[in-house]
């Protein structure tokens, strides 16, 4: 089985998701700035996976600081955390993990000094990784209860093991758990332009798990729903506001509107760390805008648009909570009114 991210011999090892499904290549990182670039450049993606990777990147940063002065250590550590924070603006797990590592450093330095703190940072990063594996399996089990035998489930982008520490994933964790429970499910995967995570990653993961999957282009979803070929929609999330508005890969909002029109339950699967209780609504979620070449070229290669054309390339959109049937977490399933139900799970 592939590994999305792991701490290996003092390095952060990542599967290069830009090369999948053609190549299963692993990259080792020993520098926190390189880890930040890997997050920005989509070597690793998916909110939980970004969080785990950031925690490990912070550990690399701490271990590289050569001083016994606690004040100097913290100043240099903060600078490295700022670089990691700037890598992707939308996925809240990034900031959650960085804050968790910051707290470890601030707590450990007064008690044990620099060497003690470096060890504590490594232990915390491994803990973040291990916790994510447990959380994903629990989310899968909670979500599988919402899936009926014979369901065909549509998903958008990739919210599987590749988007997390590994093994289950979020939305695909629900699908995997239902499959393992013998519910005889099928999956429809949107290709997910412009990075084609559905085509390259979700289809690849599901085929490895021997879960029946059919790939469609993004603009086919409404047609399949109208023909009653979809029973449920299950997606992941990059940030969830306190009121249940959900930021996820661009195109998710379109799928949610179509699901509502056709009376198809639309579920979001995400760990509690993806819920941003400090952001009241989806209007407050920053939306990353990426390079125009992602739209004008296919995977950085063949150009498909005329030179000089104006491009708008938001990486995410926000789905309002009134389009969502439930938010599946490791602590249970939240339903409307989400402000109250999410707060109870906190």
Helices and strands as residue ranges (DSSP letters): E 5-8, E 11-15, E 26-29, H 32-40, H 47-64, H 70-85, H 92-144, E 152-155, G 161-163, H 171-180, E 186-190, H 197-197, I 198-202, H 203-208, E 213-216, G 218-220, H 221-226, E 232-235, E 239-241, E 246-249, H 252-261, E 265-269, G 272-274, E 275-276, G 282-284, H 293-296, E 316-319, G 321-323, E 326-329, E 332-334, H 338-345
